[in-house]
Amino acid sequence: MNWLFGRPEERRPSDPIVQPPTPEEDSPAALAALRFQANRFVNASAGQLPGAAVVAARRITDVIDTVLFTTRDRDLDIHARVSINGILRDYLPTTLKTYLALDPAVRDRPRPTGLTPTAALTEQLDFLLSSASEVLAAVQHDDANALVAQGNFLRTKFGQSELDL
């Protein structure tokens, strides 16, 4: 109830200190740095990953790089930021690290689902690539819509009015 009356809350030593996220965590520059780190991780792990997985992971980061490059002169849509942030901070590294944590002897043994861990890795990377491609398509669609909106504005602002005689 201290927050209700404006009093500072007391913190117990066992309470974790939670820092609010900084607004810059998903800026295009921060996302570009994450993309760079992801590429370094993929490259460093290339000897332990299947070749197709390395190619797929790099395609994912290349698509994200294209999104970041095409939006460098303007703000990136919040949905694109959240998606890219999730892919680079969590989904891609978790997928790769989970595979790398497996004993190499079991990577090509079928699991109860019928897939081998290697096939599951490829499938998961395909999902991530599809997601990154959807973000790129959405950003490009938004760019086209922005251009049409600008054209409509200019037509209205500077075009001849129907009321002109």
C-alpha positions as CSV (number, residue, x, y, z in Angstrom):
1,M,0.0,0.0,0.0
2,N,3.0,2.3,0.2
3,W,2.8,3.0,-3.5
4,L,-0.8,4.3,-3.0
5,F,0.4,7.0,-0.6
6,G,3.6,7.9,-2.4
7,R,5.9,6.5,0.3
8,P,9.0,4.6,-0.8
9,E,8.6,0.9,-0.5
10,E,10.8,-1.0,1.8
11,R,12.8,-3.7,0.2
12,R,13.8,-6.9,1.9
13,P,17.3,-8.3,1.3
14,S,15.8,-11.4,-0.3
15,D,13.8,-9.4,-2.8
16,P,15.4,-9.4,-6.3
17,I,16.3,-6.1,-7.7
18,V,14.5,-5.8,-11.0
19,Q,15.6,-3.1,-13.4
20,P,13.0,-1.8,-15.8
21,P,14.1,-2.4,-19.4
22,T,15.7,0.6,-21.0
23,P,13.8,2.0,-24.0
24,E,17.0,1.6,-26.1
25,E,17.1,-2.2,-25.8
26,D,15.1,-2.6,-29.0
27,S,16.5,0.4,-31.0
28,P,17.7,-0.4,-34.5
29,A,21.3,0.1,-33.3
30,A,20.8,-2.3,-30.4
31,L,19.2,-4.8,-32.7
32,A,22.0,-4.5,-35.2
33,A,24.5,-5.2,-32.4
34,L,22.4,-8.3,-31.4
35,R,22.4,-9.4,-35.1
36,F,26.2,-9.1,-35.1
37,Q,26.5,-11.2,-31.9
38,A,24.1,-13.8,-33.4
39,N,26.3,-14.0,-36.5
40,R,29.4,-14.4,-34.4
41,F,27.8,-17.2,-32.4
42,V,26.7,-19.0,-35.5
43,N,30.1,-18.7,-37.1
44,A,31.8,-19.9,-33.9
45,S,29.5,-22.9,-33.7
46,A,29.6,-23.7,-37.4
47,G,31.9,-26.7,-36.8
48,Q,29.3,-28.3,-34.4
49,L,26.2,-27.5,-36.4
50,P,24.9,-29.2,-39.5
51,G,25.9,-27.2,-42.6
52,A,22.2,-26.6,-43.5
53,A,21.6,-25.2,-40.0
54,V,24.5,-22.7,-40.4
55,V,23.1,-21.6,-43.7
56,A,19.6,-21.2,-42.3
57,A,20.7,-19.3,-39.3
58,R,22.7,-16.9,-41.4
59,R,19.7,-16.5,-43.8
60,I,17.7,-15.5,-40.7
61,T,20.2,-12.9,-39.7
62,D,20.5,-11.6,-43.3
63,V,16.8,-11.1,-43.5
64,I,16.9,-9.2,-40.2
65,D,19.8,-7.2,-41.5
66,T,17.7,-6.2,-44.5
67,V,14.9,-5.1,-42.2
68,L,17.3,-3.0,-40.2
69,F,19.0,-1.6,-43.3
70,T,15.7,-0.6,-45.0
71,T,14.5,1.2,-41.9
72,R,17.7,3.0,-40.8
73,D,16.4,6.4,-41.8
74,R,13.2,6.1,-39.9
75,D,11.7,4.4,-36.8
76,L,11.1,0.7,-36.9
77,D,7.6,-0.4,-36.3
78,I,7.0,-1.7,-32.7
79,H,5.8,-5.1,-34.0
80,A,8.9,-5.5,-36.1
81,R,11.1,-4.5,-33.1
82,V,9.4,-7.0,-30.8
83,S,9.7,-9.8,-33.4
84,I,13.3,-9.1,-34.2
85,N,14.2,-8.7,-30.5
86,G,12.6,-12.0,-29.7
87,I,14.4,-13.8,-32.6
88,L,17.8,-12.4,-31.8
89,R,17.7,-12.4,-28.0
90,D,15.8,-15.6,-27.4
91,Y,14.5,-17.8,-30.2
92,L,17.6,-18.2,-32.4
93,P,20.2,-18.5,-29.6
94,T,18.0,-20.9,-27.6
95,T,17.4,-23.1,-30.6
96,L,21.0,-23.3,-31.4
97,K,22.3,-23.7,-27.8
98,T,19.7,-26.5,-27.1
99,Y,21.0,-28.4,-30.2
100,L,24.6,-27.8,-29.2
101,A,24.0,-29.1,-25.7
102,L,22.9,-32.5,-27.1
103,D,25.4,-35.4,-27.1
104,P,26.6,-35.6,-30.7
105,A,25.8,-39.3,-30.7
106,V,22.0,-38.7,-30.3
107,R,21.7,-35.9,-32.8
108,D,20.7,-38.2,-35.7
109,R,18.7,-40.7,-33.7
110,P,14.9,-40.5,-34.3
111,R,13.0,-39.3,-31.2
112,P,9.4,-40.5,-30.3
113,T,8.0,-37.8,-32.5
114,G,9.8,-39.4,-35.5
115,L,12.1,-36.5,-36.0
116,T,15.8,-36.6,-35.3
117,P,17.2,-33.6,-33.3
118,T,18.9,-32.5,-36.5
119,A,15.6,-32.5,-38.4
120,A,13.9,-30.7,-35.5
121,L,16.7,-28.0,-35.6
122,T,16.1,-27.5,-39.3
123,E,12.4,-27.3,-38.8
124,Q,12.7,-24.7,-36.0
125,L,15.2,-22.6,-38.1
126,D,12.7,-22.7,-41.0
127,F,10.0,-21.3,-38.7
128,L,12.3,-18.5,-37.6
129,L,13.2,-17.7,-41.2
130,S,9.6,-17.6,-42.1
131,S,8.9,-15.3,-39.1
132,A,11.8,-13.0,-40.1
133,S,10.6,-12.9,-43.7
134,E,7.1,-12.0,-42.6
135,V,8.6,-9.0,-40.6
136,L,10.5,-7.9,-43.7
137,A,7.3,-8.2,-45.9
138,A,5.3,-6.2,-43.3
139,V,8.0,-3.5,-43.2
140,Q,8.1,-3.3,-47.0
141,H,4.3,-3.2,-47.1
142,D,4.3,-0.3,-44.6
143,D,6.9,1.5,-46.7
144,A,4.6,1.2,-49.8
145,N,1.6,2.4,-47.8
146,A,3.6,5.4,-46.4
147,L,4.6,6.3,-50.0
148,V,0.9,6.2,-51.1
149,A,-0.2,8.2,-48.1
150,Q,2.5,10.8,-48.9
151,G,1.3,11.0,-52.5
152,N,-2.3,11.5,-51.4
153,F,-1.2,14.3,-49.1
154,L,0.8,16.0,-51.8
155,R,-2.1,15.6,-54.3
156,T,-4.5,17.2,-51.8
157,K,-2.1,19.9,-50.7
158,F,-0.7,21.0,-54.1
159,G,-3.1,19.5,-56.7
160,Q,-5.7,21.5,-58.4
161,S,-8.9,21.6,-56.4
162,E,-12.2,20.5,-57.9
163,L,-13.6,23.8,-56.7
164,D,-11.1,25.8,-58.9
165,L,-12.8,27.2,-62.0
